[in-house]
Amino acid sequence: MSREKLENAVEQILINIGEDPKREGLLKTPHRVAKSFEFLTKGYTQDPKEILNQALFTTTNDEMVLVRDIEFYSMCEHHLLPIIGRVHVAYIPNGKVVGLSKIPRIVEVFARRLQIQEQLTEQIADAINDTIKPKGVAVVVHARHMCMEMRGVEKINSTTISSALRGLFKSDSKTRAEFFNLINTPTPSNF
């Protein structure tokens, strides 16, 4: 990514919307936006399989592992506006578990790319499924899309929910029901 090219592009956007990039409040805006875009899209330079493989551990556990309420920020690939939400990720080990912090890191890798929610959900599930090779993976994403709230239909607080189920979560109704029950149970207030 060329920061200079990004800065020039932002300057052109400012000019095209009728602004003066030389006025005091906008002097450093191209630099700030370019730096911001580098951070907001850093997922393109990260390998999710490498992250997961760094923390795989042998286990005899064969019960569900769930990390829920993982907050994320992403950007809509259609309008470059924010997507804000939470992800719930569960898997059933098949001889291996992954360090718990790696699950939110995987969410972050895919969220820090231009996205649509449906694809984000699938990418998280597939990365875990392909790398850990569990008996099943479940991912649910709840998100608000600023492209629906700030423009277009302007429906404030509308929420989109997407899911990706693999293995036992897809084939076994009891496993699926347990997962959805756990993610819909309120978090105790003492947490």
C-alpha positions in Angstrom: 0.0 0.0 0.0 1.4 3.3 -1.0 0.7 6.0 1.6 1.6 8.7 -0.9 -0.9 7.5 -3.4 -3.6 7.2 -0.7 -2.9 10.8 0.4 -3.2 12.0 -3.2 -6.5 10.2 -3.6 -7.9 11.7 -0.4 -6.8 15.1 -1.6 -8.6 14.6 -4.9 -11.8 13.5 -3.0 -11.7 16.7 -0.9 -11.3 18.8 -4.0 -14.1 16.9 -5.8 -16.6 17.4 -3.0 -15.9 21.2 -3.0 -13.4 21.4 -0.2 -10.1 23.2 -0.1 -7.4 20.7 1.1 -5.2 23.7 1.9 -7.4 25.1 4.6 -6.2 24.8 8.1 -8.5 22.0 9.3 -7.8 19.8 6.3 -4.0 20.3 5.9 -3.2 16.9 7.5 -6.4 15.1 6.6 -5.0 13.2 3.6 -2.1 11.9 5.8 -4.5 11.0 8.6 -7.0 9.2 6.3 -4.2 7.3 4.6 -2.8 6.2 8.0 -6.3 5.3 9.1 -6.9 3.1 6.0 -3.6 1.3 6.6 -4.9 0.3 10.0 -8.5 -0.4 9.0 -7.3 -2.7 6.2 -4.3 -4.4 7.9 -6.1 -7.8 7.6 -4.9 -8.1 4.0 -1.3 -8.5 5.3 -2.2 -11.1 7.9 -2.4 -14.9 7.5 -5.2 -16.5 9.6 -3.8 -20.0 9.3 -0.4 -18.8 10.6 -2.1 -17.1 13.6 -4.1 -20.3 14.4 -1.2 -22.7 13.9 0.9 -20.7 16.5 -1.3 -21.8 19.3 -2.6 -25.4 18.6 -2.6 -27.7 21.6 -3.4 -31.4 22.0 -6.4 -32.1 24.1 -8.8 -34.9 25.1 -11.7 -32.3 25.4 -14.5 -33.0 23.0 -17.0 -30.5 24.3 -17.9 -27.2 22.8 -15.5 -24.2 23.2 -17.3 -20.9 22.8 -15.9 -17.4 22.6 -18.8 -15.0 22.4 -19.4 -11.2 22.2 -16.2 -10.5 20.2 -16.6 -6.9 19.2 -15.4 -5.9 15.8 -15.3 -3.0 13.4 -15.1 -3.4 9.7 -15.8 -1.5 6.5 -18.5 -2.2 3.9 -16.9 -3.0 0.6 -19.7 -1.2 -1.3 -19.6 2.2 0.4 -16.5 2.2 2.6 -18.6 2.9 5.6 -18.3 1.2 9.0 -19.8 -2.1 10.1 -20.0 -2.5 13.8 -20.8 -5.7 15.6 -20.2 -8.8 17.7 -19.2 -12.3 16.7 -19.8 -15.6 18.5 -17.5 -18.4 17.6 -17.8 -22.0 18.8 -16.0 -25.2 17.8 -15.9 -28.8 19.0 -12.3 -30.0 19.4 -11.1 -33.1 17.5 -7.8 -33.7 19.3 -6.7 -30.0 19.2 -7.7 -26.8 20.8 -6.5 -23.3 19.9 -5.4 -20.6 22.3 -8.5 -18.6 23.2 -7.0 -15.3 22.2 -6.5 -16.6 18.7 -10.3 -16.7 18.0 -10.7 -12.9 18.4 -7.5 -12.4 16.4 -9.0 -14.4 13.5 -12.2 -12.2 13.7 -9.9 -9.1 13.5 -8.0 -10.4 10.5 -11.1 -10.7 8.4 -12.8 -7.7 9.9 -9.8 -5.5 8.9 -10.6 -6.1 5.2 -13.3 -4.5 3.1 -16.2 -6.8 3.7 -19.8 -7.9 3.4 -21.1 -9.5 6.6 -22.1 -12.7 5.0 -18.5 -13.2 3.6 -16.9 -12.2 7.0 -19.0 -14.9 8.7 -18.0 -17.6 6.2 -14.3 -16.6 6.3 -14.1 -16.9 10.1 -15.8 -20.4 10.0 -13.7 -21.7 7.1 -10.4 -20.5 8.6 -11.1 -22.3 11.9 -12.5 -25.4 10.2 -9.7 -25.7 7.7 -6.9 -25.1 10.2 -8.0 -26.8 13.5 -10.1 -29.5 11.8 -12.7 -29.7 14.6 -15.8 -31.8 14.7 -17.8 -28.7 14.0 -17.6 -24.9 13.9 -20.4 -22.3 14.4 -20.1 -18.5 13.8 -22.9 -16.0 14.3 -22.4 -12.3 13.5 -24.7 -9.5 14.7 -23.9 -6.1 13.1 -25.0 -2.6 12.3 -24.2 -1.2 8.9 -23.6 2.5 8.6 -24.4 2.2 4.9 -28.0 1.5 6.0 -28.1 4.0 8.8 -26.1 7.0 7.6 -27.4 6.9 4.0 -29.8 5.0 1.8 -32.7 3.8 3.8 -31.5 5.5 7.0 -32.8 2.9 9.4 -31.1 3.6 12.7 -30.3 0.5 14.9 -31.3 -2.1 12.3 -29.3 -5.2 12.9 -28.2 -7.9 10.5 -27.5 -11.4 11.7 -25.6 -14.0 9.7 -24.4 -17.5 10.6 -22.1 -20.2 9.2 -22.4 -23.7 10.6 -20.0 -26.6 9.8 -19.8 -30.2 10.9 -21.8 -31.2 14.0 -23.3 -27.7 14.3 -25.0 -28.2 10.9 -25.8 -31.9 11.1 -26.8 -32.3 14.8 -29.8 -30.4 16.0 -28.9 -30.8 19.7 -25.5 -29.3 19.2 -26.9 -26.5 17.2 -29.6 -25.8 19.8 -27.0 -25.8 22.6 -24.9 -23.2 20.7 -27.8 -20.9 20.0 -29.0 -21.2 23.6 -25.5 -20.3 24.9 -25.1 -17.3 22.7 -28.6 -16.0 23.6 -28.1 -16.4 27.4 -27.6 -13.0 29.0 -24.1 -12.4 30.4 -24.1 -12.3 34.2 -23.8 -8.7 35.5 -20.7 -9.5 37.6 -18.5 -10.1 34.5 
